[in-house]
């Protein structure tokens, strides 16, 4: 049995979505032409991906929706980037999204490509009710430790918001020293659009900072690894020693410095 139309015509009809009914798709699947069957199967896979993505996007509004129903208006997602690197700052962001924000493609920044993150960053900056950023440098990280530095970056990001938030949604942490209500969510950047938006702003802001740092200290390759302890970064660190951007309290950097001191004392 053949469905009326050439393979090219059927493909165009599927692409345009004109007159695409369940019965017609089933007829395509029974078509004697393997090419037509393949088109129908591909269409069904695409529709299933769209269905799952729509469901994911809808589910990621659950926390924001719950708190709006409780009377909260300015709901801010908060997240950070850069707790693990050996160099550079820790950066936090706080984002308040409007209720009608287009969340298409929004996800945990680690699950996105750089191109996707940058495109979403532009949309967030253009359409968010408010965006705040907090940055804490390596010297302060060494002085107060990375956890306290992360809290401080988050406090700065929240303080940078205008209007001030009524409640914070955070990725598995609760920040001391803040007066507003907080709701920590385990894996929050994959469960809340507000937190996901904050993770994207924090990540892209920090990456931009590290690329600028690479111009000042080109021998370390900060624009490639963003300060993380990759093999080429460790090799550069061993060759050149730490620069002012390195976190000297972090084990690989501290071990190198201790080794240099030991050599000096025995030299």
Secondary structure, DSSP 8 states (H G I E B T S, - for coil): ---SS-HHHHHHHHHHTTT--HHHHHHHHH-S-HHHHHHHHHHHHHHHHHHHHHHHHHHTTHHHHHHHHTT---EEEEEEE-SS-SBS-EEEEEEE--TT---TT---GGGS-HHHHHHHHHHHHHH-SEEEEEEE-HHHHHHH-HHHHHHHHHHHHHHT-SS--SEEEEES---TT--SEEEEETTGGGT-HHHHHHHHHHHHHHHHHHHHHHHHSGGG-HHHHTT---HHHHHHHHHH---TTB-TTSHHHHHHHHHHHHHHHH-
